[in-house]
């Protein structure tokens, strides 16, 4: 039986937040060693987590937009000191938007089921998750997030 939680705090074990098409929960959270089901939406979890780490989602987003000029699908540094960087697969307001945590990704490959629209992300713990977005989009998001990681690393390192 699935344990359904009312809230979730992003942490160093968070791999991905995937939207759920379910009546009892809105997000499936993949961690390194477990899967959780949460009644918050993925974006609510991201916003809640930014506040937990003493910032706002809007502030984190605005800083990246200002520094790099990204306007859409902006990577978010939830807590740069802990390397909690994530990126959305769609516009964050889109129901299908998943959030992927940069430092846990081993590789991305094209799904055989629908190569133009689906990808498989393999995380460093060998867990695989299929997402409804092309490898091109994911690789672009990875690149943008890597730029943010390097810039924030210089600021706090």
C-alpha positions in Angstrom: 0.0 0.0 0.0 1.2 3.5 -0.9 1.9 5.9 1.9 0.6 9.3 0.8 2.1 12.4 2.5 0.7 15.9 2.6 4.0 17.7 2.1 7.6 17.1 1.0 10.9 18.8 1.5 13.5 18.5 -1.3 16.7 17.2 0.1 20.0 15.6 -1.1 18.3 12.3 -1.9 15.7 13.8 -4.2 16.1 12.6 -7.8 12.9 13.8 -9.5 9.4 15.2 -8.9 6.9 13.8 -11.4 3.4 14.9 -11.9 0.8 12.2 -11.0 -2.5 11.7 -12.7 -4.1 10.4 -9.6 -7.0 11.5 -7.4 -5.2 11.0 -4.1 -1.9 12.6 -4.8 -0.3 15.1 -7.3 3.4 14.2 -7.2 5.5 11.1 -7.3 8.8 11.8 -5.7 11.8 9.6 -6.6 14.5 9.5 -4.0 17.7 7.5 -4.1 16.2 4.6 -2.1 12.4 5.1 -2.1 9.4 6.5 -3.9 6.9 8.8 -2.2 3.4 10.0 -3.1 2.6 13.6 -2.2 -0.6 15.6 -2.2 1.3 18.8 -3.2 1.9 19.6 -6.8 5.6 19.5 -8.1 5.6 23.3 -8.2 4.2 23.6 -4.7 7.0 21.3 -3.5 9.7 23.4 -5.3 8.2 26.7 -3.8 8.0 25.2 -0.3 11.5 23.9 -0.5 12.9 27.3 -1.6 11.3 28.9 1.4 12.7 26.2 3.7 16.2 27.1 2.4 15.6 30.8 3.2 14.6 32.1 -0.2 11.6 32.3 -2.5 11.0 30.5 -5.7 10.3 33.9 -7.3 13.6 35.3 -6.0 15.6 32.2 -7.2 14.0 32.4 -10.6 14.5 36.1 -10.9 18.2 35.8 -10.1 18.7 33.2 -12.8 16.7 35.3 -15.4 18.7 38.4 -14.5 22.1 36.7 -14.6 21.6 34.4 -17.7 18.7 35.8 -19.5 16.7 32.6 -19.5 13.0 33.4 -19.7 11.4 30.0 -20.0 12.0 26.7 -18.2 14.4 28.4 -15.8 16.7 26.2 -13.7 16.2 26.8 -9.9 18.9 26.7 -7.3 16.9 25.6 -4.3 20.0 25.6 -2.1 23.3 26.1 -3.9 25.4 25.3 -0.8 23.9 21.7 -0.9 24.0 21.5 -4.7 20.2 21.3 -4.8 19.8 22.4 -8.4 16.7 21.4 -10.4 15.2 22.1 -13.8 11.7 21.9 -15.2 10.8 19.7 -18.2 8.0 22.1 -19.3 6.7 25.5 -18.2 6.4 25.1 -14.4 2.7 26.0 -14.6 2.1 23.1 -17.1 0.4 20.2 -15.5 2.9 17.8 -17.2 6.0 19.5 -15.8 8.4 17.3 -14.0 11.4 18.6 -12.0 14.7 16.8 -12.4 17.6 17.2 -10.0 20.8 17.9 -11.8 23.5 16.3 -9.6 21.8 12.9 -9.6 21.7 12.4 -13.4 24.1 9.8 -14.9 22.8 10.0 -18.5 19.8 10.6 -20.7 18.7 8.5 -23.6 15.9 8.4 -26.1 13.0 6.1 -25.3 12.3 3.5 -27.9 8.5 3.8 -27.3 8.2 7.3 -28.7 11.7 8.6 -29.7 10.5 12.2 -30.6 8.6 12.8 -27.3 10.0 10.5 -24.6 13.3 10.1 -22.8 14.8 7.9 -20.2 16.8 9.4 -17.4 19.3 7.2 -15.6 20.3 8.5 -12.2 23.6 7.8 -10.4 21.9 5.0 -8.4 20.9 3.3 -11.6 17.2 4.1 -11.2 15.6 4.9 -14.5 12.6 7.2 -15.1 10.8 7.8 -18.3 9.6 11.4 -18.9 7.4 12.8 -21.7 10.0 15.2 -23.2 12.6 14.8 -25.9 16.3 14.2 -25.2 17.0 17.5 -27.0 15.0 19.5 -24.5 16.5 17.6 -21.5 20.1 18.1 -22.8 19.4 21.8 -23.3 18.0 22.0 -19.7 21.1 20.1 -18.4 23.4 22.6 -20.2 21.6 25.6 -18.7 21.6 24.1 -15.3 25.3 23.3 -15.5 26.0 27.0 -16.3 24.1 28.0 -13.2 25.9 25.4 -11.1 29.3 26.7 -12.2 28.3 30.4 -11.6 26.8 29.7 -8.1 29.8 27.5 -7.3 32.2 30.5 -7.9 30.0 32.7 -5.7 29.9 30.4 -2.7 33.2 28.6 -3.2 
